[in-house]
Amino acid sequence: MEFDKSKVAITIMNFNDLDKICNCLQNEFDDFWTYDILKEELSSEHSIYLVAKIDNQIIGFAGFKTIFNEAELMNIIVRKSFRNCGIGNLLMKNILLELQARKIATIHLEVAKNNISAIHLYQKFGFYEVGLRKNYYKDDDAILMELTIN
Ligand SMILES: CC(C)(COP(=O)(O)OP(=O)(O)OC[C@H]1O[C@@H](n2cnc3c(N)ncnc32)[C@H](O)[C@@H]1OP(=O)(O)O)[C@@H](O)C(=O)NCCC(=O)NCCS
């Protein structure tokens, strides 16, 4: 996908953003994160979601939940036609800035063992493996990863 990366804007996700993607969430983003789950996430005072937009089109989003000074990365998802263009990188960079601003010390996440692209992205940002949950997903194990925020 050819596009001008300098035009990508990262903002805090709101309900309007969610409404804009509700009809294409399953097909163009991911088949796990439903409108209802995300609506609940956005309603929580402990959750922060970021959205990546180009010319007002939503091309990705990511969010985390905080528990005292720790956080859990809930998801990071790029629109299928925009993958491998650096949007995941951009979202992750901004997630880390949000965590720093909130003085979060550690962030954890779970990722399917066969999700190579996500694991590479996380490793690139310094996440390291801290455990394995056998058969956590229907057809895969989960790798538990962690990152200490400076
Ligand atoms: C994981 C995901 C968010 C990455 O987003 P992206 O915009 O495609 O990633 P980027 O283009 O910014 O690439 C970031 C890094 O990820 C890795 N990466 C991305 N796609 C990859 C692939 N197909 N194979 C291997 N590594 C890959 C690379 O290490 C890349 O680093 P590089 O720029 O130094 O090469 C995207 O693939 C996605 O939405 N997947 C489906 C949802 C998902 O599984 N989310 C994670 C679990 S919740």
The ligand as an SDF file (V2000), in Angstrom:
LIG
                    3D

 48 50  0  0  0  0  0  0  0  0999 V2000
    1.4000   -7.3210   14.3810 C   0  0  0  0  0  0  0  0  0  0  0  0
    0.9860   -6.1110   13.5540 C   0  0  0  0  0  0  0  0  0  0  0  0
    0.2830   -5.1160   14.4730 C   0  0  0  0  0  0  0  0  0  0  0  0
    2.2500   -5.4400   12.9790 C   0  0  0  0  0  0  0  0  0  0  0  0
    1.8730   -4.2250   12.3700 O   0  0  0  0  0  0  0  0  0  0  0  0
    2.5670   -3.7130   11.0220 P   0  0  0  0  0  0  0  0  0  0  0  0
    2.0900   -2.3400   10.7560 O   0  0  0  0  0  0  0  0  0  0  0  0
    2.3740   -4.7130    9.9570 O   0  0  0  0  0  0  0  0  0  0  0  0
    4.1040   -3.6980   11.4800 O   0  0  0  0  0  0  0  0  0  0  0  0
    5.2550   -2.7570   10.9360 P   0  0  0  0  0  0  0  0  0  0  0  0
    5.1700   -2.6360    9.4550 O   0  0  0  0  0  0  0  0  0  0  0  0
    5.2840   -1.5000   11.7350 O   0  0  0  0  0  0  0  0  0  0  0  0
    6.5130   -3.6330   11.2990 O   0  0  0  0  0  0  0  0  0  0  0  0
    7.0430   -3.5960   12.6030 C   0  0  0  0  0  0  0  0  0  0  0  0
    7.9840   -4.7400   12.8400 C   0  0  0  0  0  0  0  0  0  0  0  0
    7.1560   -5.8970   12.9220 O   0  0  0  0  0  0  0  0  0  0  0  0
    7.7880   -6.9980   12.3130 C   0  0  0  0  0  0  0  0  0  0  0  0
    6.9500   -7.5290   11.2570 N   0  0  0  0  0  0  0  0  0  0  0  0
    5.8540   -6.9550   10.7030 C   0  0  0  0  0  0  0  0  0  0  0  0
    5.3170   -7.7870    9.8050 N   0  0  0  0  0  0  0  0  0  0  0  0
    6.0870   -8.8970    9.7820 C   0  0  0  0  0  0  0  0  0  0  0  0
    6.0220  -10.1220    9.0960 C   0  0  0  0  0  0  0  0  0  0  0  0
    5.0360  -10.3630    8.1990 N   0  0  0  0  0  0  0  0  0  0  0  0
    6.9650  -11.0650    9.3480 N   0  0  0  0  0  0  0  0  0  0  0  0
    7.9430  -10.8350   10.2510 C   0  0  0  0  0  0  0  0  0  0  0  0
    8.0500   -9.6790   10.9730 N   0  0  0  0  0  0  0  0  0  0  0  0
    7.1330   -8.7350   10.7270 C   0  0  0  0  0  0  0  0  0  0  0  0
    9.1080   -6.5370   11.8290 C   0  0  0  0  0  0  0  0  0  0  0  0
   10.0650   -6.8450   12.8240 O   0  0  0  0  0  0  0  0  0  0  0  0
    8.9740   -5.0290   11.7280 C   0  0  0  0  0  0  0  0  0  0  0  0
   10.2130   -4.4600   11.9990 O   0  0  0  0  0  0  0  0  0  0  0  0
   11.0820   -3.8310   10.7950 P   0  0  0  0  0  0  0  0  0  0  0  0
   10.3580   -2.5840   10.3790 O   0  0  0  0  0  0  0  0  0  0  0  0
   12.3930   -3.5430   11.4480 O   0  0  0  0  0  0  0  0  0  0  0  0
   11.1660   -4.8410    9.7010 O   0  0  0  0  0  0  0  0  0  0  0  0
    0.0620   -6.5160   12.3490 C   0  0  0  0  0  0  0  0  0  0  0  0
    0.6710   -7.5660   11.6450 O   0  0  0  0  0  0  0  0  0  0  0  0
   -1.3340   -6.9400   12.7480 C   0  0  0  0  0  0  0  0  0  0  0  0
   -2.2510   -6.1150   12.8300 O   0  0  0  0  0  0  0  0  0  0  0  0
   -1.5500   -8.2650   12.9930 N   0  0  0  0  0  0  0  0  0  0  0  0
   -2.8770   -8.7830   13.3530 C   0  0  0  0  0  0  0  0  0  0  0  0
   -3.2560   -8.4460   14.7680 C   0  0  0  0  0  0  0  0  0  0  0  0
   -2.2970   -9.0570   15.7470 C   0  0  0  0  0  0  0  0  0  0  0  0
   -1.9440  -10.2170   15.6510 O   0  0  0  0  0  0  0  0  0  0  0  0
   -1.8810   -8.2300   16.7470 N   0  0  0  0  0  0  0  0  0  0  0  0
   -0.9660   -8.6470   17.7790 C   0  0  0  0  0  0  0  0  0  0  0  0
   -1.6020   -9.4440   18.8500 C   0  0  0  0  0  0  0  0  0  0  0  0
   -2.8910   -8.6060   19.6980 S   0  0  0  0  0  0  0  0  0  0  0  0
  1  2  1  0
  2  3  1  0
  2  4  1  0
  2 36  1  0
  4  5  1  0
  5  6  1  0
  6  7  2  0
  6  8  1  0
  6  9  1  0
  9 10  1  0
 10 11  2  0
 10 12  1  0
 10 13  1  0
 13 14  1  0
 14 15  1  0
 15 16  1  0
 15 30  1  0
 16 17  1  0
 17 18  1  0
 17 28  1  0
 18 19  1  0
 18 27  1  0
 19 20  2  0
 20 21  1  0
 21 22  1  0
 21 27  2  0
 22 23  1  0
 22 24  2  0
 24 25  1  0
 25 26  2  0
 26 27  1  0
 28 29  1  0
 28 30  1  0
 30 31  1  0
 31 32  1  0
 32 33  2  0
 32 34  1  0
 32 35  1  0
 36 37  1  0
 36 38  1  0
 38 39  2  0
 38 40  1  0
 40 41  1  0
 41 42  1  0
 42 43  1  0
 43 44  2  0
 43 45  1  0
 45 46  1  0
 46 47  1  0
 47 48  1  0
M  END
$$$$
